[in-house]
């Protein structure tokens, strides 16, 4: 009796992962098993946008859309910074005050010592690097829990800011650093916004094709080519709509005088902070998805002991993650100083928990090993939409905290339930 040869797995023209329908079925199967990723956050974001657009006619205007992006930028940057340590199952409670220390050092060097703003910015970033190294060594080498180390720095750095800035002191981001002030308060020329979009799309196509070629050379399965082009097409359409909306003149009307409209200065173009944030998001995503460090980071976050037995240098991964977190935290501090226009001894002291909340709301697991930078960015947008929408409705700040806290608890519940459904432990 002859045996029947095994049926080969379904293939496509250039790969081995089945048809588009197979991919869609696999995605929804993963969702049913608890692998929801940022899906709850995206759903919540859309619900909030629809709700606030009905409650206030100004919510979906181009002016408010641009304001929403700038309002979310600081929190988005801090949330992305925290992702690197949260993926390890760690926490950095000092990230907020680290952003304040970096901003304080930057502004004092510029104002008091006449250091060029570029050199001052480099020194501030080096400070973030040093702080991250300090935290990483104490966590990875000494063995002190990250909660304890960063809580100590959270308390201590508030005193350091008082020393740097001075009690009750404040430094304005003004004439000495117009480049920094422009980050959150100025827009790119319209032509530059479209140029940035073209460059981003060309880069996205190049990386997608490079990924396929790399996987083919390694003998790894590729997804359907049509799926790649569909994804890139969706990104292109979203990008065109995004830039087109921000290219409209969003200056509010000042009415008319004797039947003649009062002229106002045009406000148009993509805010300068947007391409900066997108570039950092892209670079961080590239590191996590396409480098050995990124793969090792997820491995350590998923199971540190298994990673160690596999030969991964767990301590080095932890130290590097804290370095990246603290350095990006300084960037968020510069964003915050640019938006508010002033640096005080309290800069950054209230934002860290919102950064953690944004990451968790976006779908980053507090248990470690699961999450992406885009998830943190989406979570930051959700929290920014809540604050923006409630502000337009004129509701008190207390309602904002209550709603944000409720959304965070709901997101944490989703994470815990999804891990349980996927077979993971509900708690550690």
C-alpha positions as CSV (number, residue, x, y, z in Angstrom):
1,X,0.0,0.0,0.0
2,X,1.5,3.3,-1.0
3,X,1.3,6.4,1.2
4,X,-0.4,9.5,0.0
5,X,2.0,12.5,-0.1
6,X,1.2,15.3,2.4
7,X,-0.6,18.3,0.9
8,X,1.8,21.3,0.8
9,X,0.7,24.4,2.6
10,X,-1.1,27.0,0.5
11,X,1.3,29.3,-1.3
12,X,1.1,32.5,-3.2
13,X,3.1,33.9,-6.1
14,X,6.1,35.0,-4.0
15,X,5.5,33.6,-0.6
16,X,4.2,30.8,1.6
17,X,1.6,32.3,4.0
18,X,-1.6,31.7,2.1
19,X,-4.0,34.0,0.4
20,X,-5.4,37.3,1.6
21,X,-8.5,35.6,2.9
22,X,-6.2,33.3,4.9
23,X,-4.5,36.3,6.4
24,X,-7.8,38.0,7.3
25,X,-9.0,34.7,8.9
26,X,-5.8,34.4,10.8
27,X,-6.1,37.9,12.1
28,X,-9.6,37.5,13.4
29,X,-8.7,34.2,14.9
30,X,-6.0,35.9,16.8
31,X,-8.4,38.6,18.0
32,X,-10.8,35.9,19.2
33,X,-7.9,34.3,21.1
34,X,-7.1,37.6,22.8
35,X,-4.4,39.1,20.5
36,X,-6.2,42.4,20.1
37,X,-3.2,44.8,20.0
38,X,-4.3,48.4,19.5
39,X,-7.8,47.4,18.3
40,X,-9.7,48.5,21.4
41,X,-7.8,51.8,21.5
42,X,-8.6,52.4,17.8
43,X,-12.2,51.6,18.4
44,X,-12.3,53.9,21.5
45,X,-10.6,56.7,19.5
46,X,-13.2,56.5,16.7
47,X,-16.1,56.5,19.2
48,X,-14.7,59.5,21.0
49,X,-14.1,61.4,17.7
50,X,-17.7,60.7,16.6
51,X,-19.1,61.6,20.1
52,X,-17.3,64.9,20.4
53,X,-18.0,65.9,16.8
54,X,-21.7,65.7,17.6
55,X,-21.4,67.5,20.9
56,X,-19.3,70.4,19.6
57,X,-19.1,71.6,16.1
58,X,-15.6,73.0,16.5
59,X,-14.1,69.5,17.3
60,X,-13.5,68.4,13.7
61,X,-12.3,71.8,12.3
62,X,-8.8,71.9,10.8
63,X,-7.8,74.4,13.6
64,X,-8.7,72.0,16.4
65,X,-7.2,69.0,14.5
66,X,-3.8,70.8,14.4
67,X,-4.2,71.8,18.0
68,X,-4.9,68.2,18.9
69,X,-1.7,67.0,17.3
70,X,0.4,69.5,19.1
71,X,-1.3,68.8,22.4
72,X,-0.7,65.1,22.0
73,X,3.0,65.4,20.9
74,X,4.5,65.7,24.4
75,X,2.5,62.8,25.9
76,X,3.1,60.7,22.7
77,X,6.9,61.1,23.0
78,X,6.9,60.2,26.7
79,X,4.6,57.2,26.1
80,X,6.9,55.9,23.3
81,X,9.9,56.4,25.6
82,X,8.2,54.3,28.3
83,X,7.4,51.5,25.9
84,X,11.0,50.4,25.8
85,X,11.0,49.6,29.6
86,X,7.4,48.5,29.8
87,X,8.2,45.8,27.2
88,X,10.6,44.4,29.7
89,X,8.0,44.3,32.4
90,X,9.7,47.3,34.1
91,X,8.6,50.8,34.9
92,X,10.3,54.2,34.9
93,X,8.6,56.6,37.3
94,X,11.3,59.2,36.8
95,X,10.7,59.7,33.1
96,X,8.6,62.8,33.6
97,X,11.1,64.5,35.9
98,X,13.9,63.4,33.7
99,X,12.2,65.4,30.9
100,X,12.1,68.4,33.3
101,X,15.7,68.1,34.2
102,X,16.7,67.9,30.6
103,X,14.6,71.0,29.7
104,X,16.0,72.8,32.7
105,X,19.6,72.1,31.8
106,X,18.9,73.2,28.2
107,X,17.3,76.5,29.1
108,X,19.8,77.4,31.8
109,X,22.8,76.8,29.5
110,X,21.2,79.0,26.9
111,X,20.1,81.8,29.1
112,X,22.8,81.9,31.8
113,X,25.9,80.7,30.0
114,X,25.2,81.8,26.4
115,X,25.7,78.3,25.1
116,X,24.4,77.8,21.6
117,X,21.0,76.1,21.5
118,X,22.3,73.1,19.5
119,X,25.1,72.4,22.0
120,X,22.7,72.9,24.9
121,X,20.3,70.4,23.3
122,X,23.1,67.9,22.9
123,X,24.1,68.3,26.5
124,X,20.5,67.8,27.6
125,X,20.3,64.6,25.6
126,X,23.6,63.4,27.0
127,X,22.1,64.0,30.5
128,X,19.1,61.8,29.6
129,X,21.6,59.1,28.4
130,X,23.5,59.3,31.7
131,X,20.3,59.1,33.8
132,X,19.2,56.0,31.8
133,X,22.6,54.4,32.3
134,X,22.4,55.0,36.0
135,X,18.9,53.5,36.3
136,X,19.8,50.6,34.0
137,X,22.9,49.7,36.0
138,X,21.1,49.7,39.3
139,X,18.2,47.6,37.9
140,X,20.2,45.1,35.8
141,X,23.5,44.9,37.7
142,X,22.7,45.7,41.3
143,X,19.2,44.1,41.2
144,X,17.1,46.9,42.7
145,X,13.6,46.9,41.4
146,X,13.0,49.6,38.8
147,X,10.0,50.9,40.8
148,X,12.3,51.7,43.8
149,X,15.1,53.2,41.8
150,X,12.9,55.4,39.6
151,X,10.7,56.4,42.5
152,X,13.8,57.6,44.3
153,X,14.9,59.6,41.3
154,X,11.3,60.9,40.9
155,X,11.6,62.5,44.3
156,X,15.3,63.5,44.0
157,X,15.1,65.1,40.6
158,X,12.3,67.4,41.7
159,X,14.9,68.8,44.2
160,X,17.5,68.9,41.4
161,X,15.2,71.0,39.3
162,X,14.7,73.4,42.2
163,X,18.5,73.8,42.4
164,X,18.9,74.3,38.6
165,X,15.9,76.6,38.1
166,X,15.6,78.1,41.5
167,X,12.6,78.2,43.8
168,X,9.7,79.9,42.1
169,X,11.9,80.7,39.1
170,X,11.0,80.4,35.4
171,X,12.8,80.7,32.1
172,X,10.9,81.6,29.0
173,X,11.5,79.9,25.7
174,X,11.8,83.1,23.6
175,X,14.1,85.1,21.5
176,X,17.2,83.1,22.5
177,X,15.7,79.9,21.1
178,X,13.2,80.6,18.4
179,X,14.0,77.3,16.8
180,X,12.8,75.4,19.9
181,X,9.7,77.6,20.2
182,X,8.8,77.0,16.6
183,X,8.6,73.2,17.1
184,X,5.2,73.3,18.7
185,X,4.0,76.7,17.5
186,X,4.9,77.0,13.8
187,X,4.0,75.2,10.7
188,X,6.0,74.0,7.7
189,X,5.4,75.6,4.3
190,X,2.7,73.7,2.4
191,X,5.1,72.5,-0.2
192,X,7.3,71.0,2.5
193,X,4.4,69.1,4.0
194,X,3.7,67.4,0.7
195,X,7.5,66.8,0.2
196,X,7.6,65.1,3.6
197,X,4.7,62.9,2.6
198,X,6.3,61.8,-0.6
199,X,9.6,61.0,1.1
200,X,7.7,59.0,3.8
201,X,5.8,57.0,1.2
202,X,8.9,56.2,-0.9
203,X,10.6,55.1,2.3
204,X,7.7,53.0,3.3
205,X,7.6,51.2,-0.1
206,X,11.4,50.7,0.0
207,X,11.3,49.2,3.5
208,X,8.3,46.9,2.6
209,X,10.2,45.6,-0.5
210,X,13.4,45.2,1.4
211,X,11.6,43.2,4.1
212,X,10.2,40.9,1.5
213,X,13.6,40.4,-0.1
214,X,15.3,39.8,3.3
215,X,12.7,37.2,4.2
216,X,13.0,35.5,0.9
217,X,16.8,35.3,1.2
218,X,16.4,33.8,4.7
219,X,13.8,31.3,3.5
220,X,11.1,32.8,5.6
221,X,7.5,33.0,4.5
222,X,6.2,36.2,3.0
223,X,2.6,37.6,3.2
224,X,0.7,38.1,-0.1
225,X,2.1,40.9,-2.2
226,X,-1.4,42.3,-2.7
227,X,-1.7,42.7,1.0
228,X,1.4,44.8,1.1
229,X,0.2,47.1,-1.7
230,X,-3.2,47.4,0.0
231,X,-1.6,48.4,3.2
232,X,0.7,50.9,1.5
233,X,-2.3,52.2,-0.5
234,X,-4.3,52.8,2.8
235,X,-1.3,54.6,4.2
236,X,-1.0,56.8,1.1
237,X,-4.7,57.8,1.2
238,X,-4.5,58.6,4.9
239,X,-1.4,60.6,4.4
240,X,-2.9,62.6,1.5
241,X,-6.0,63.4,3.5
242,X,-3.9,64.3,6.5
243,X,-1.6,66.8,4.6
244,X,-4.5,68.2,2.6
245,X,-6.5,69.0,5.7
246,X,-3.6,70.6,7.4
247,X,-2.8,72.6,4.3
248,X,-6.1,74.4,4.5
249,X,-6.2,77.9,6.1
250,X,-7.4,77.3,9.6
251,X,-7.2,80.9,10.9
252,X,-10.5,81.8,12.7
253,X,-12.6,84.4,11.0
254,X,-12.6,87.9,12.6
255,X,-15.9,88.9,11.1
256,X,-16.4,91.9,8.9
257,X,-16.4,95.7,9.1
258,X,-18.9,97.6,6.9
259,X,-19.5,94.5,5.0
260,X,-15.8,93.8,4.2
261,X,-14.2,90.8,5.8
262,X,-11.4,91.5,8.2
263,X,-8.2,90.0,6.9
264,X,-6.2,87.6,9.2
265,X,-2.8,86.0,8.8
266,X,-3.1,82.6,7.3
267,X,-2.5,79.6,9.5
268,X,-1.7,76.6,7.2
269,X,0.7,73.8,6.8
270,X,1.7,70.7,8.9
271,X,2.9,71.6,12.4
272,X,6.7,71.3,12.6
273,X,6.4,68.8,15.5
274,X,4.5,66.3,13.4
275,X,7.4,65.2,11.1
276,X,9.8,65.1,14.1
277,X,7.5,62.9,16.1
278,X,6.8,60.6,13.0
279,X,10.5,60.3,12.3
280,X,11.2,59.2,15.9
281,X,8.3,56.8,15.8
282,X,9.6,55.3,12.6
283,X,13.1,55.0,13.9
284,X,12.0,53.4,17.1
285,X,9.7,51.0,15.3
286,X,12.5,50.0,13.0
287,X,14.7,49.3,16.0
288,X,12.1,47.1,17.7
289,X,10.9,45.3,14.5
290,X,14.0,44.9,12.4
291,X,17.1,44.8,14.6
292,X,18.6,42.1,16.9
293,X,18.2,44.5,19.9
294,X,14.5,44.7,19.2
295,X,14.1,40.9,19.0
296,X,16.1,40.5,22.2
297,X,14.1,43.1,24.0
298,X,10.8,41.3,23.3
299,X,12.4,38.0,24.3
300,X,13.6,39.4,27.6
301,X,10.2,40.9,28.2
302,X,8.5,37.7,27.4
303,X,10.7,35.4,29.5
304,X,13.9,36.7,31.0
305,X,15.2,33.3,32.1
306,X,14.6,31.7,28.7
307,X,16.3,34.7,27.1
308,X,19.3,34.3,29.3
309,X,19.6,30.6,28.6
310,X,19.4,31.4,24.9
311,X,22.5,33.5,25.2
312,X,21.0,36.9,25.2
313,X,22.8,39.5,27.3
314,X,19.8,40.4,29.5
315,X,21.6,43.0,31.6
316,X,22.8,44.9,28.5
317,X,19.3,44.8,27.0
318,X,17.8,46.3,30.2
319,X,20.4,49.0,30.5
320,X,20.0,50.0,26.8
321,X,16.2,50.1,27.2
322,X,16.5,52.5,30.1
323,X,19.0,54.7,28.2
324,X,16.6,55.0,25.3
325,X,13.7,55.8,27.6
326,X,15.5,58.6,29.5
327,X,16.9,60.1,26.3
328,X,13.5,60.2,24.6
329,X,12.0,61.6,27.8
330,X,14.3,64.6,27.4
331,X,12.9,65.1,23.9
332,X,9.4,65.1,25.4
333,X,10.6,67.8,27.9
334,X,11.8,69.9,25.0
335,X,8.4,69.5,23.3
336,X,6.7,70.5,26.5
337,X,8.8,73.6,26.9
338,X,8.2,74.6,23.3
339,X,4.4,74.3,23.7
340,X,4.1,76.1,27.0
341,X,6.9,78.6,26.3
342,X,8.4,78.4,29.8
343,X,10.5,76.0,31.9
344,X,9.9,75.9,35.7
345,X,11.0,73.8,38.6
346,X,7.8,71.8,38.2
347,X,8.2,70.9,34.5
348,X,7.6,67.2,33.9
349,X,6.6,66.4,37.4
350,X,2.9,65.6,36.6
351,X,3.1,63.8,33.3
352,X,4.7,60.4,33.9
353,X,1.6,58.6,35.0
354,X,-0.2,59.9,31.9
355,X,2.6,58.5,29.8
356,X,2.2,55.1,31.4
357,X,-1.6,55.4,30.9
358,X,-1.2,56.3,27.2
359,X,1.0,53.2,26.6
360,X,-1.4,50.9,28.4
361,X,-4.5,52.4,26.7
362,X,-2.9,51.9,23.4
363,X,-2.4,48.2,24.0
364,X,1.1,47.9,25.5
365,X,1.1,45.1,28.1
366,X,2.3,46.0,31.6
367,X,3.3,42.4,32.0
368,X,6.0,42.9,29.3
369,X,6.8,41.3,26.0
370,X,3.9,42.7,24.0
371,X,3.3,46.1,22.5
372,X,4.5,48.5,19.8
373,X,5.4,52.2,19.6
374,X,2.4,52.8,17.4
375,X,0.2,51.5,20.2
376,X,1.6,54.1,22.6
377,X,1.1,56.8,20.0
378,X,-2.6,55.8,19.5
379,X,-3.1,55.7,23.3
380,X,-1.7,59.2,23.6
381,X,-4.1,60.4,20.9
382,X,-7.0,58.8,22.8
383,X,-6.1,60.7,26.0
384,X,-5.5,63.9,24.1
385,X,-8.9,63.6,22.4
386,X,-10.5,63.2,25.8
387,X,-8.8,66.3,27.2
388,X,-9.4,68.3,24.0
389,X,-13.1,67.3,23.7
390,X,-13.9,67.9,27.3
391,X,-12.1,71.2,27.2
392,X,-14.2,72.3,24.2
393,X,-17.4,71.3,26.2
394,X,-16.2,73.5,29.1
395,X,-16.3,70.7,31.6
396,X,-14.1,70.9,34.7
397,X,-10.7,69.3,34.8
398,X,-11.9,66.8,37.4
399,X,-14.1,65.2,34.8
400,X,-11.0,64.8,32.5
401,X,-9.2,62.9,35.3
402,X,-12.2,60.7,36.0
403,X,-12.7,59.8,32.3
404,X,-9.0,59.2,31.7
405,X,-8.8,57.0,34.8
406,X,-11.8,55.0,33.7
407,X,-10.3,54.5,30.2
408,X,-7.0,53.3,31.8
409,X,-8.8,50.7,34.0
410,X,-10.8,49.5,31.0
411,X,-7.6,49.1,28.9
412,X,-5.8,47.3,31.7
413,X,-8.8,44.9,32.0
414,X,-8.6,44.3,28.3
415,X,-5.0,43.4,28.6
416,X,-5.5,41.1,31.5
417,X,-8.4,39.3,29.9
418,X,-6.7,39.0,26.5
419,X,-3.6,37.4,28.2
420,X,-5.8,35.0,30.0
421,X,-7.6,34.0,26.8
422,X,-4.3,33.6,25.0
423,X,-3.2,31.2,27.7
424,X,-1.0,33.6,29.7
425,X,-1.2,34.2,33.4
426,X,-3.5,36.9,34.6
427,X,-0.9,38.1,37.1
428,X,2.7,37.4,37.9
